Amino acid sequence: MNVKEAIEKRKSVRNYDSRPLPDETIGKLREFMEEAESPFGGKWQLALQYEGDEFDPSFSPGTYGVIHGAKTYFLVGHDPEDINAALSAGYAMEDVVVKATMMKLGTCWLGGTFRKSAFTAAENFEEDVKLLEVVAVGQAAKRSGMMNSLMRTMAGSSRRKPVEELFFETQPCRYLGVGNRWRRPLELMRWAPSSNNSQPWRAIVHGDRVDFFTAREGDMAYIDMGIGLRHFSLGANDAGLHGEFRKMESVPTPDDWVYVTSFFRDGYDD
Ligand SMILES: Cc1cc2nc3c(=O)[nH]c(=O)nc-3n(C[C@H](O)[C@H](O)[C@H](O)COP(=O)(O)O)c2cc1C
């Protein structure tokens, strides 16, 4: 499975096969976590906790009945006062999620429905880094489960906003053309997971530069933005559109949106 297929196939899994993951799989997940990087800075950290590890051999975290059978979780920590740290944590963790999907594992981000006290590996986080999200990972069970259907219906998880509501060219009332080179990476951003499926990401393309905005602030908006930006950069890389994220001093910003960052294609000078 390549990156594009993984992003298109991924959906949140809430019902897992309760057998522990093989050591080899845990080793791979740890490798993905250690490789994960972010260009956005801030204080953030990831950790892996599973049944039988050194933190708590009887690890059995509470998720208010939302997740069934998962024995392995990533812990996502970041400085709650810093939006760059939230962008970074979302960006880095989503890289692991996409790689886990390529290994045919299921995942589910949790921002609300988990009991922090069970995730003891977070005690090793640095100062100012707080456990704010976790991601369940494992083999999906054969049946997706009632709770999963309920959560998916409540969040409208199968749907995404149309491209015409999210991505624009030159100005926020001009639709992004079907042939535009950024369309593919932006489509992959569109399929990213977000809290309550809120899809806060918006983008305006200016030739070789793409400006990104959030249509929502607070709570998990910047984690969601980090997740979407990782899908975008994986898609851009896949399409041979190499470049880097850089925040500009100021860009024209539509009412109700907040400017987050820009992606500059290599060799392009603003
Ligand atoms: C930051 C974040 C937090 C989330 N928190 C929860 C949660 O607390 N409980 C839950 O059941 N799903 C949670 N989700 C999953 C979303 O509801 C899901 O990603 C969205 O509805 C889109 O569905 P999909 O992931 O199947 O594409 C969260 C997702 C993200 C990205």
The ligand as a MOL file (V3000), in Angstrom:
LIG
                    3D

  0  0  0     0  0            999 V3000
M  V30 BEGIN CTAB
M  V30 COUNTS 31 33 0 0 0
M  V30 BEGIN ATOM
M  V30 1 C -7.5180 15.2590 17.3000 0
M  V30 2 C -8.6330 14.2380 17.1680 0
M  V30 3 C -9.3980 13.8830 18.2840 0
M  V30 4 C -10.3980 12.9040 18.1840 0
M  V30 5 N -11.0860 12.5440 19.3220 0
M  V30 6 C -11.9820 11.5350 19.2550 0
M  V30 7 C -12.6180 11.0660 20.4470 0
M  V30 8 O -12.3790 11.5820 21.5540 0
M  V30 9 N -13.4890 10.0150 20.3440 0
M  V30 10 C -13.7550 9.4150 19.1360 0
M  V30 11 O -14.5270 8.4570 19.1050 0
M  V30 12 N -13.1760 9.8470 17.9730 0
M  V30 13 C -12.2890 10.8810 18.0100 0
M  V30 14 N -11.6640 11.3060 16.8550 0
M  V30 15 C -11.9540 10.6650 15.5440 0
M  V30 16 C -12.8010 11.5630 14.6270 0
M  V30 17 O -14.1450 11.5480 15.0550 0
M  V30 18 C -12.6620 11.0700 13.1770 0
M  V30 19 O -11.3310 11.1960 12.7600 0
M  V30 20 C -13.5500 11.8530 12.2040 0
M  V30 21 O -14.9190 11.6780 12.5200 0
M  V30 22 C -13.3280 11.4060 10.7490 0
M  V30 23 O -13.5520 10.0200 10.6120 0
M  V30 24 P -12.4250 9.0380 10.0540 0
M  V30 25 O -11.2130 9.1750 10.9690 0
M  V30 26 O -13.0210 7.6740 10.1130 0
M  V30 27 O -12.0960 9.4830 8.6550 0
M  V30 28 C -10.6700 12.2920 16.9290 0
M  V30 29 C -9.9120 12.6700 15.7980 0
M  V30 30 C -8.9100 13.6270 15.9120 0
M  V30 31 C -8.0890 13.9580 14.7070 0
M  V30 END ATOM
M  V30 BEGIN BOND
M  V30 1 1 1 2
M  V30 2 1 2 3
M  V30 3 2 2 30
M  V30 4 2 3 4
M  V30 5 1 4 5
M  V30 6 1 4 28
M  V30 7 2 5 6
M  V30 8 1 6 7
M  V30 9 1 6 13
M  V30 10 2 7 8
M  V30 11 1 7 9
M  V30 12 1 9 10
M  V30 13 2 10 11
M  V30 14 1 10 12
M  V30 15 2 12 13
M  V30 16 1 13 14
M  V30 17 1 14 15
M  V30 18 1 14 28
M  V30 19 1 15 16
M  V30 20 1 16 17
M  V30 21 1 16 18
M  V30 22 1 18 19
M  V30 23 1 18 20
M  V30 24 1 20 21
M  V30 25 1 20 22
M  V30 26 1 22 23
M  V30 27 1 23 24
M  V30 28 2 24 25
M  V30 29 1 24 26
M  V30 30 1 24 27
M  V30 31 2 28 29
M  V30 32 1 29 30
M  V30 33 1 30 31
M  V30 END BOND
M  V30 END CTAB
M  END
